[in-house]
């Protein structure tokens, strides 16, 4: 095989490496080249609301310069990301010029193309019959390129939106009088040669060899995203969990991808984000293979990220949301935690420095009565998991005594490698209550010290004893020591301690401590 040659208008190194070989059904016109046959596309979708499309298009080129028009692209492609190359390395493919058009023909656009001309407008008379009215288009009201307004900075966007607000109404002259509405349905002459029906790439391609051979096209596009969603079901009693993870793909790109190979990239890939394309549609499901034991999604490490590959080709329609199961685990051992973080800070005190905090007698004295419910488990093979889990929403359910599952809370996880611990906040305990009260405070600025004491009461209104972790933040200074305490504590970081308190059934437990700060 000869050396591969590349011609592109942008750099796509990581994304191009991440994709598989594939084909699509392109709409192509060229000097001496027919339209392409159906094929298959390859996608790598990133969880940062963009994707890379790769498809192989057959081109018949003559030696020298060729004019090629290609229309099978998304509506949100980044034209400067385009890479065009001969995958076999048998000839040179050089893009001399590329023009990208993304203003498909519409009524407003045709009004703009006919500004200054008199055309027919069809309306109804009082008897409901069609009547033709002749009107001159003084101003069309067509404002193109809304999506591009924000690409040149805030000032440019504001000016453009101001222009759009003033010129967005058409002005039509009928019988020598002006009106700001169309007098009827416009009837336009034939389309001009410069109008397009869908987003279009127009290339001038130079090659050193004539003939027909496939050319590989790759580009970055917006309007696509994927996310992971996890459903966790606990039994009626206990915390041995069942976990099901779904990949949810959303295609708002303006193009459908039939029978495509799809990969999902998980990780924090650095990408300069432009506008955000969003929206949801009705869910659809991939056709199941006869071999039900085969995984729907496989995972492997790629560079500093992780790739999840849908093992079966799937059709991803435009405006469609598709879900595929990618992890299913049973018997996951978990542990429930109750955490009381009793301090409640006034939002007006946010950003205060240590000197202000030390001398303010009311700082940190408000009490939060809520006890958090936390769930944790290890993402390990021994715990029936052990695969990198991409970030996503986690929903918790518990099975009731009648067999039905009830929703008990949700949270999100970040990208979590294997063998790491996952911990979730799922809500506040109904029958557990905390109370935090300061019992002593003295500051001596001359000798540079503060003493402060607290009493923490934890009440349990259930018929079983409960362990609650009482978290205390030592926020008045970095140099501290616990001078008095009613029970042992655990230091969790430089300014946080925890008391593990067992609260009896239908009872109360109390913790007291004094902290001495010095500077």
C-alpha positions, 0 to 999 in steps of 0.5 A: 500500500502506498503512502496515504495523503490527506487534504483538509481544512482543519485538524481532526486527529483524535476524532479521526483515530476514534472512528471505524471504516464505513460508508453512507448514501451521499448526494454527489454531483461531479464533472463526470461522476454519478450519484453514489450507491447506498452504504454505511456511515460511522459515528463517534459521538462525544458526551459534550454535544458533538460528534464526528462523522466518517463516510466513504463516498465514491468519486469519479475524477479526471486528472487535474481539477474537478468540481464536486458538489456534496449534499449528504451532510448534517445541518450543523457541521463545522466546515473547517473540520473537514478532512478528505483523503484517499483511504487506499493511498493510491492517488493524491486528493487535494482540496483547492477550494471548499464552499459551505452553504447552509441556507436551504431554500425557503419562502423567506429566502425566495422573497429575498432573492426576488427583492425589487421584483413584482410577483404574483400573490394568491389570495381569496375573495369574499366568495372564497375563490382564488384571486391573483394580486400583483405585488412588488417586494420592497423588502423581503424580511429575510434575515439569514444566518441566525446561527452565525450571529454569536460566532463573532462576539457579543457586540456583533450578535447584538447588532445583528439581532437589532438589525433582524428586529428592524428588518424582519418584516416584509414590505410589499407594494400593492397598487402604489401602497405599502403594507407590512404583510404579504397580500397572499401566498407568493408564487415564485418563478423557477429556482435560480442556479445558486439556490440549494435544497439542503446543506451543501459542500462545494469542492474544487478537487485536484487529483493526479490520477483519473478514475473511480475510487472511494474517498473518505470524508470526515468532519465534526458536527454539532446537534448530536449527544449521548449520555448514560442513565442508570436505574438502580433497584433495591429489594424490599429490605437490605441494600443488595442492588440491581443496576441497569445502565442505558446509553441514550443517543440524541440526533438533532443534526438534520441528517439521518444515519441508516445502518451506521456503526456508532461509537461513544467517547466518554471523558473530558475531551477539550473542545471549544464549544460554540452554540448548543443544539438541543431537543428531544424526540420519541425514543426508538430501540435497536433491532435485537440480534439473534444471539441474546448473550452478546453484549449490546455495547463493548468498552475499551480504553482509548488514549486518555478516554474510554470508547463504548462501541455499539456492537450492532449497526443501528439506524439513528434517524434525525430528530430521534432519541435512541436507547441501548442497554450497556451494563446490567449487574445484579447482586451489587453490595452497597451501604447506606449512610446517614450524614448530618452536616448541621451548619447552615451558613447565611448566604450573605456571609459567602466569601468572607475572609478568616479575620471576619469569620473569627470576629463574627460571633454569629457565624456558623450558628444557624442549624440545619435539621436535615439528615442526608441519605447517602448510598455507596458501593464499589465499582469493582469486578468482585462487586459484579461491576468493574467497568468504567462508568461514564457520567450520567444520571442515577435513579434509585428505586426500592421494591415495595412489599407488593412487588412494585418499585417506588422511586426513592431519589436520583443524582448524577455521577461523574466519569468513574473508573473501575475499582473506585467508590461511588457515593450518592446523595438521594434525599433527606431522611424523614424520621431522622432529625439533627439539631446543632447549637453553639454553647460557648464562644470566646475570642482573644485577639490580643493573644490570637485565639478563639474557643468555640463549643457545640452541642449536636443532638441526633434523634431517631424516630424509627424502631431500629438503631441508626448510625449517623455521621455528624460532620463538623467544619472547623472554619474559623482558622486553619490551626486548630485542636479539639480541646474537649470531646464527648466521643472520638472523632475522625479527621477527614481533611484539614478542616473537617471532622466526623463523629460516628454516632449510634442513635437508639431506636426511638431515641436521641444521642448527643455529641459535644466538643470544643475547638481551640483556634490559634494564629 
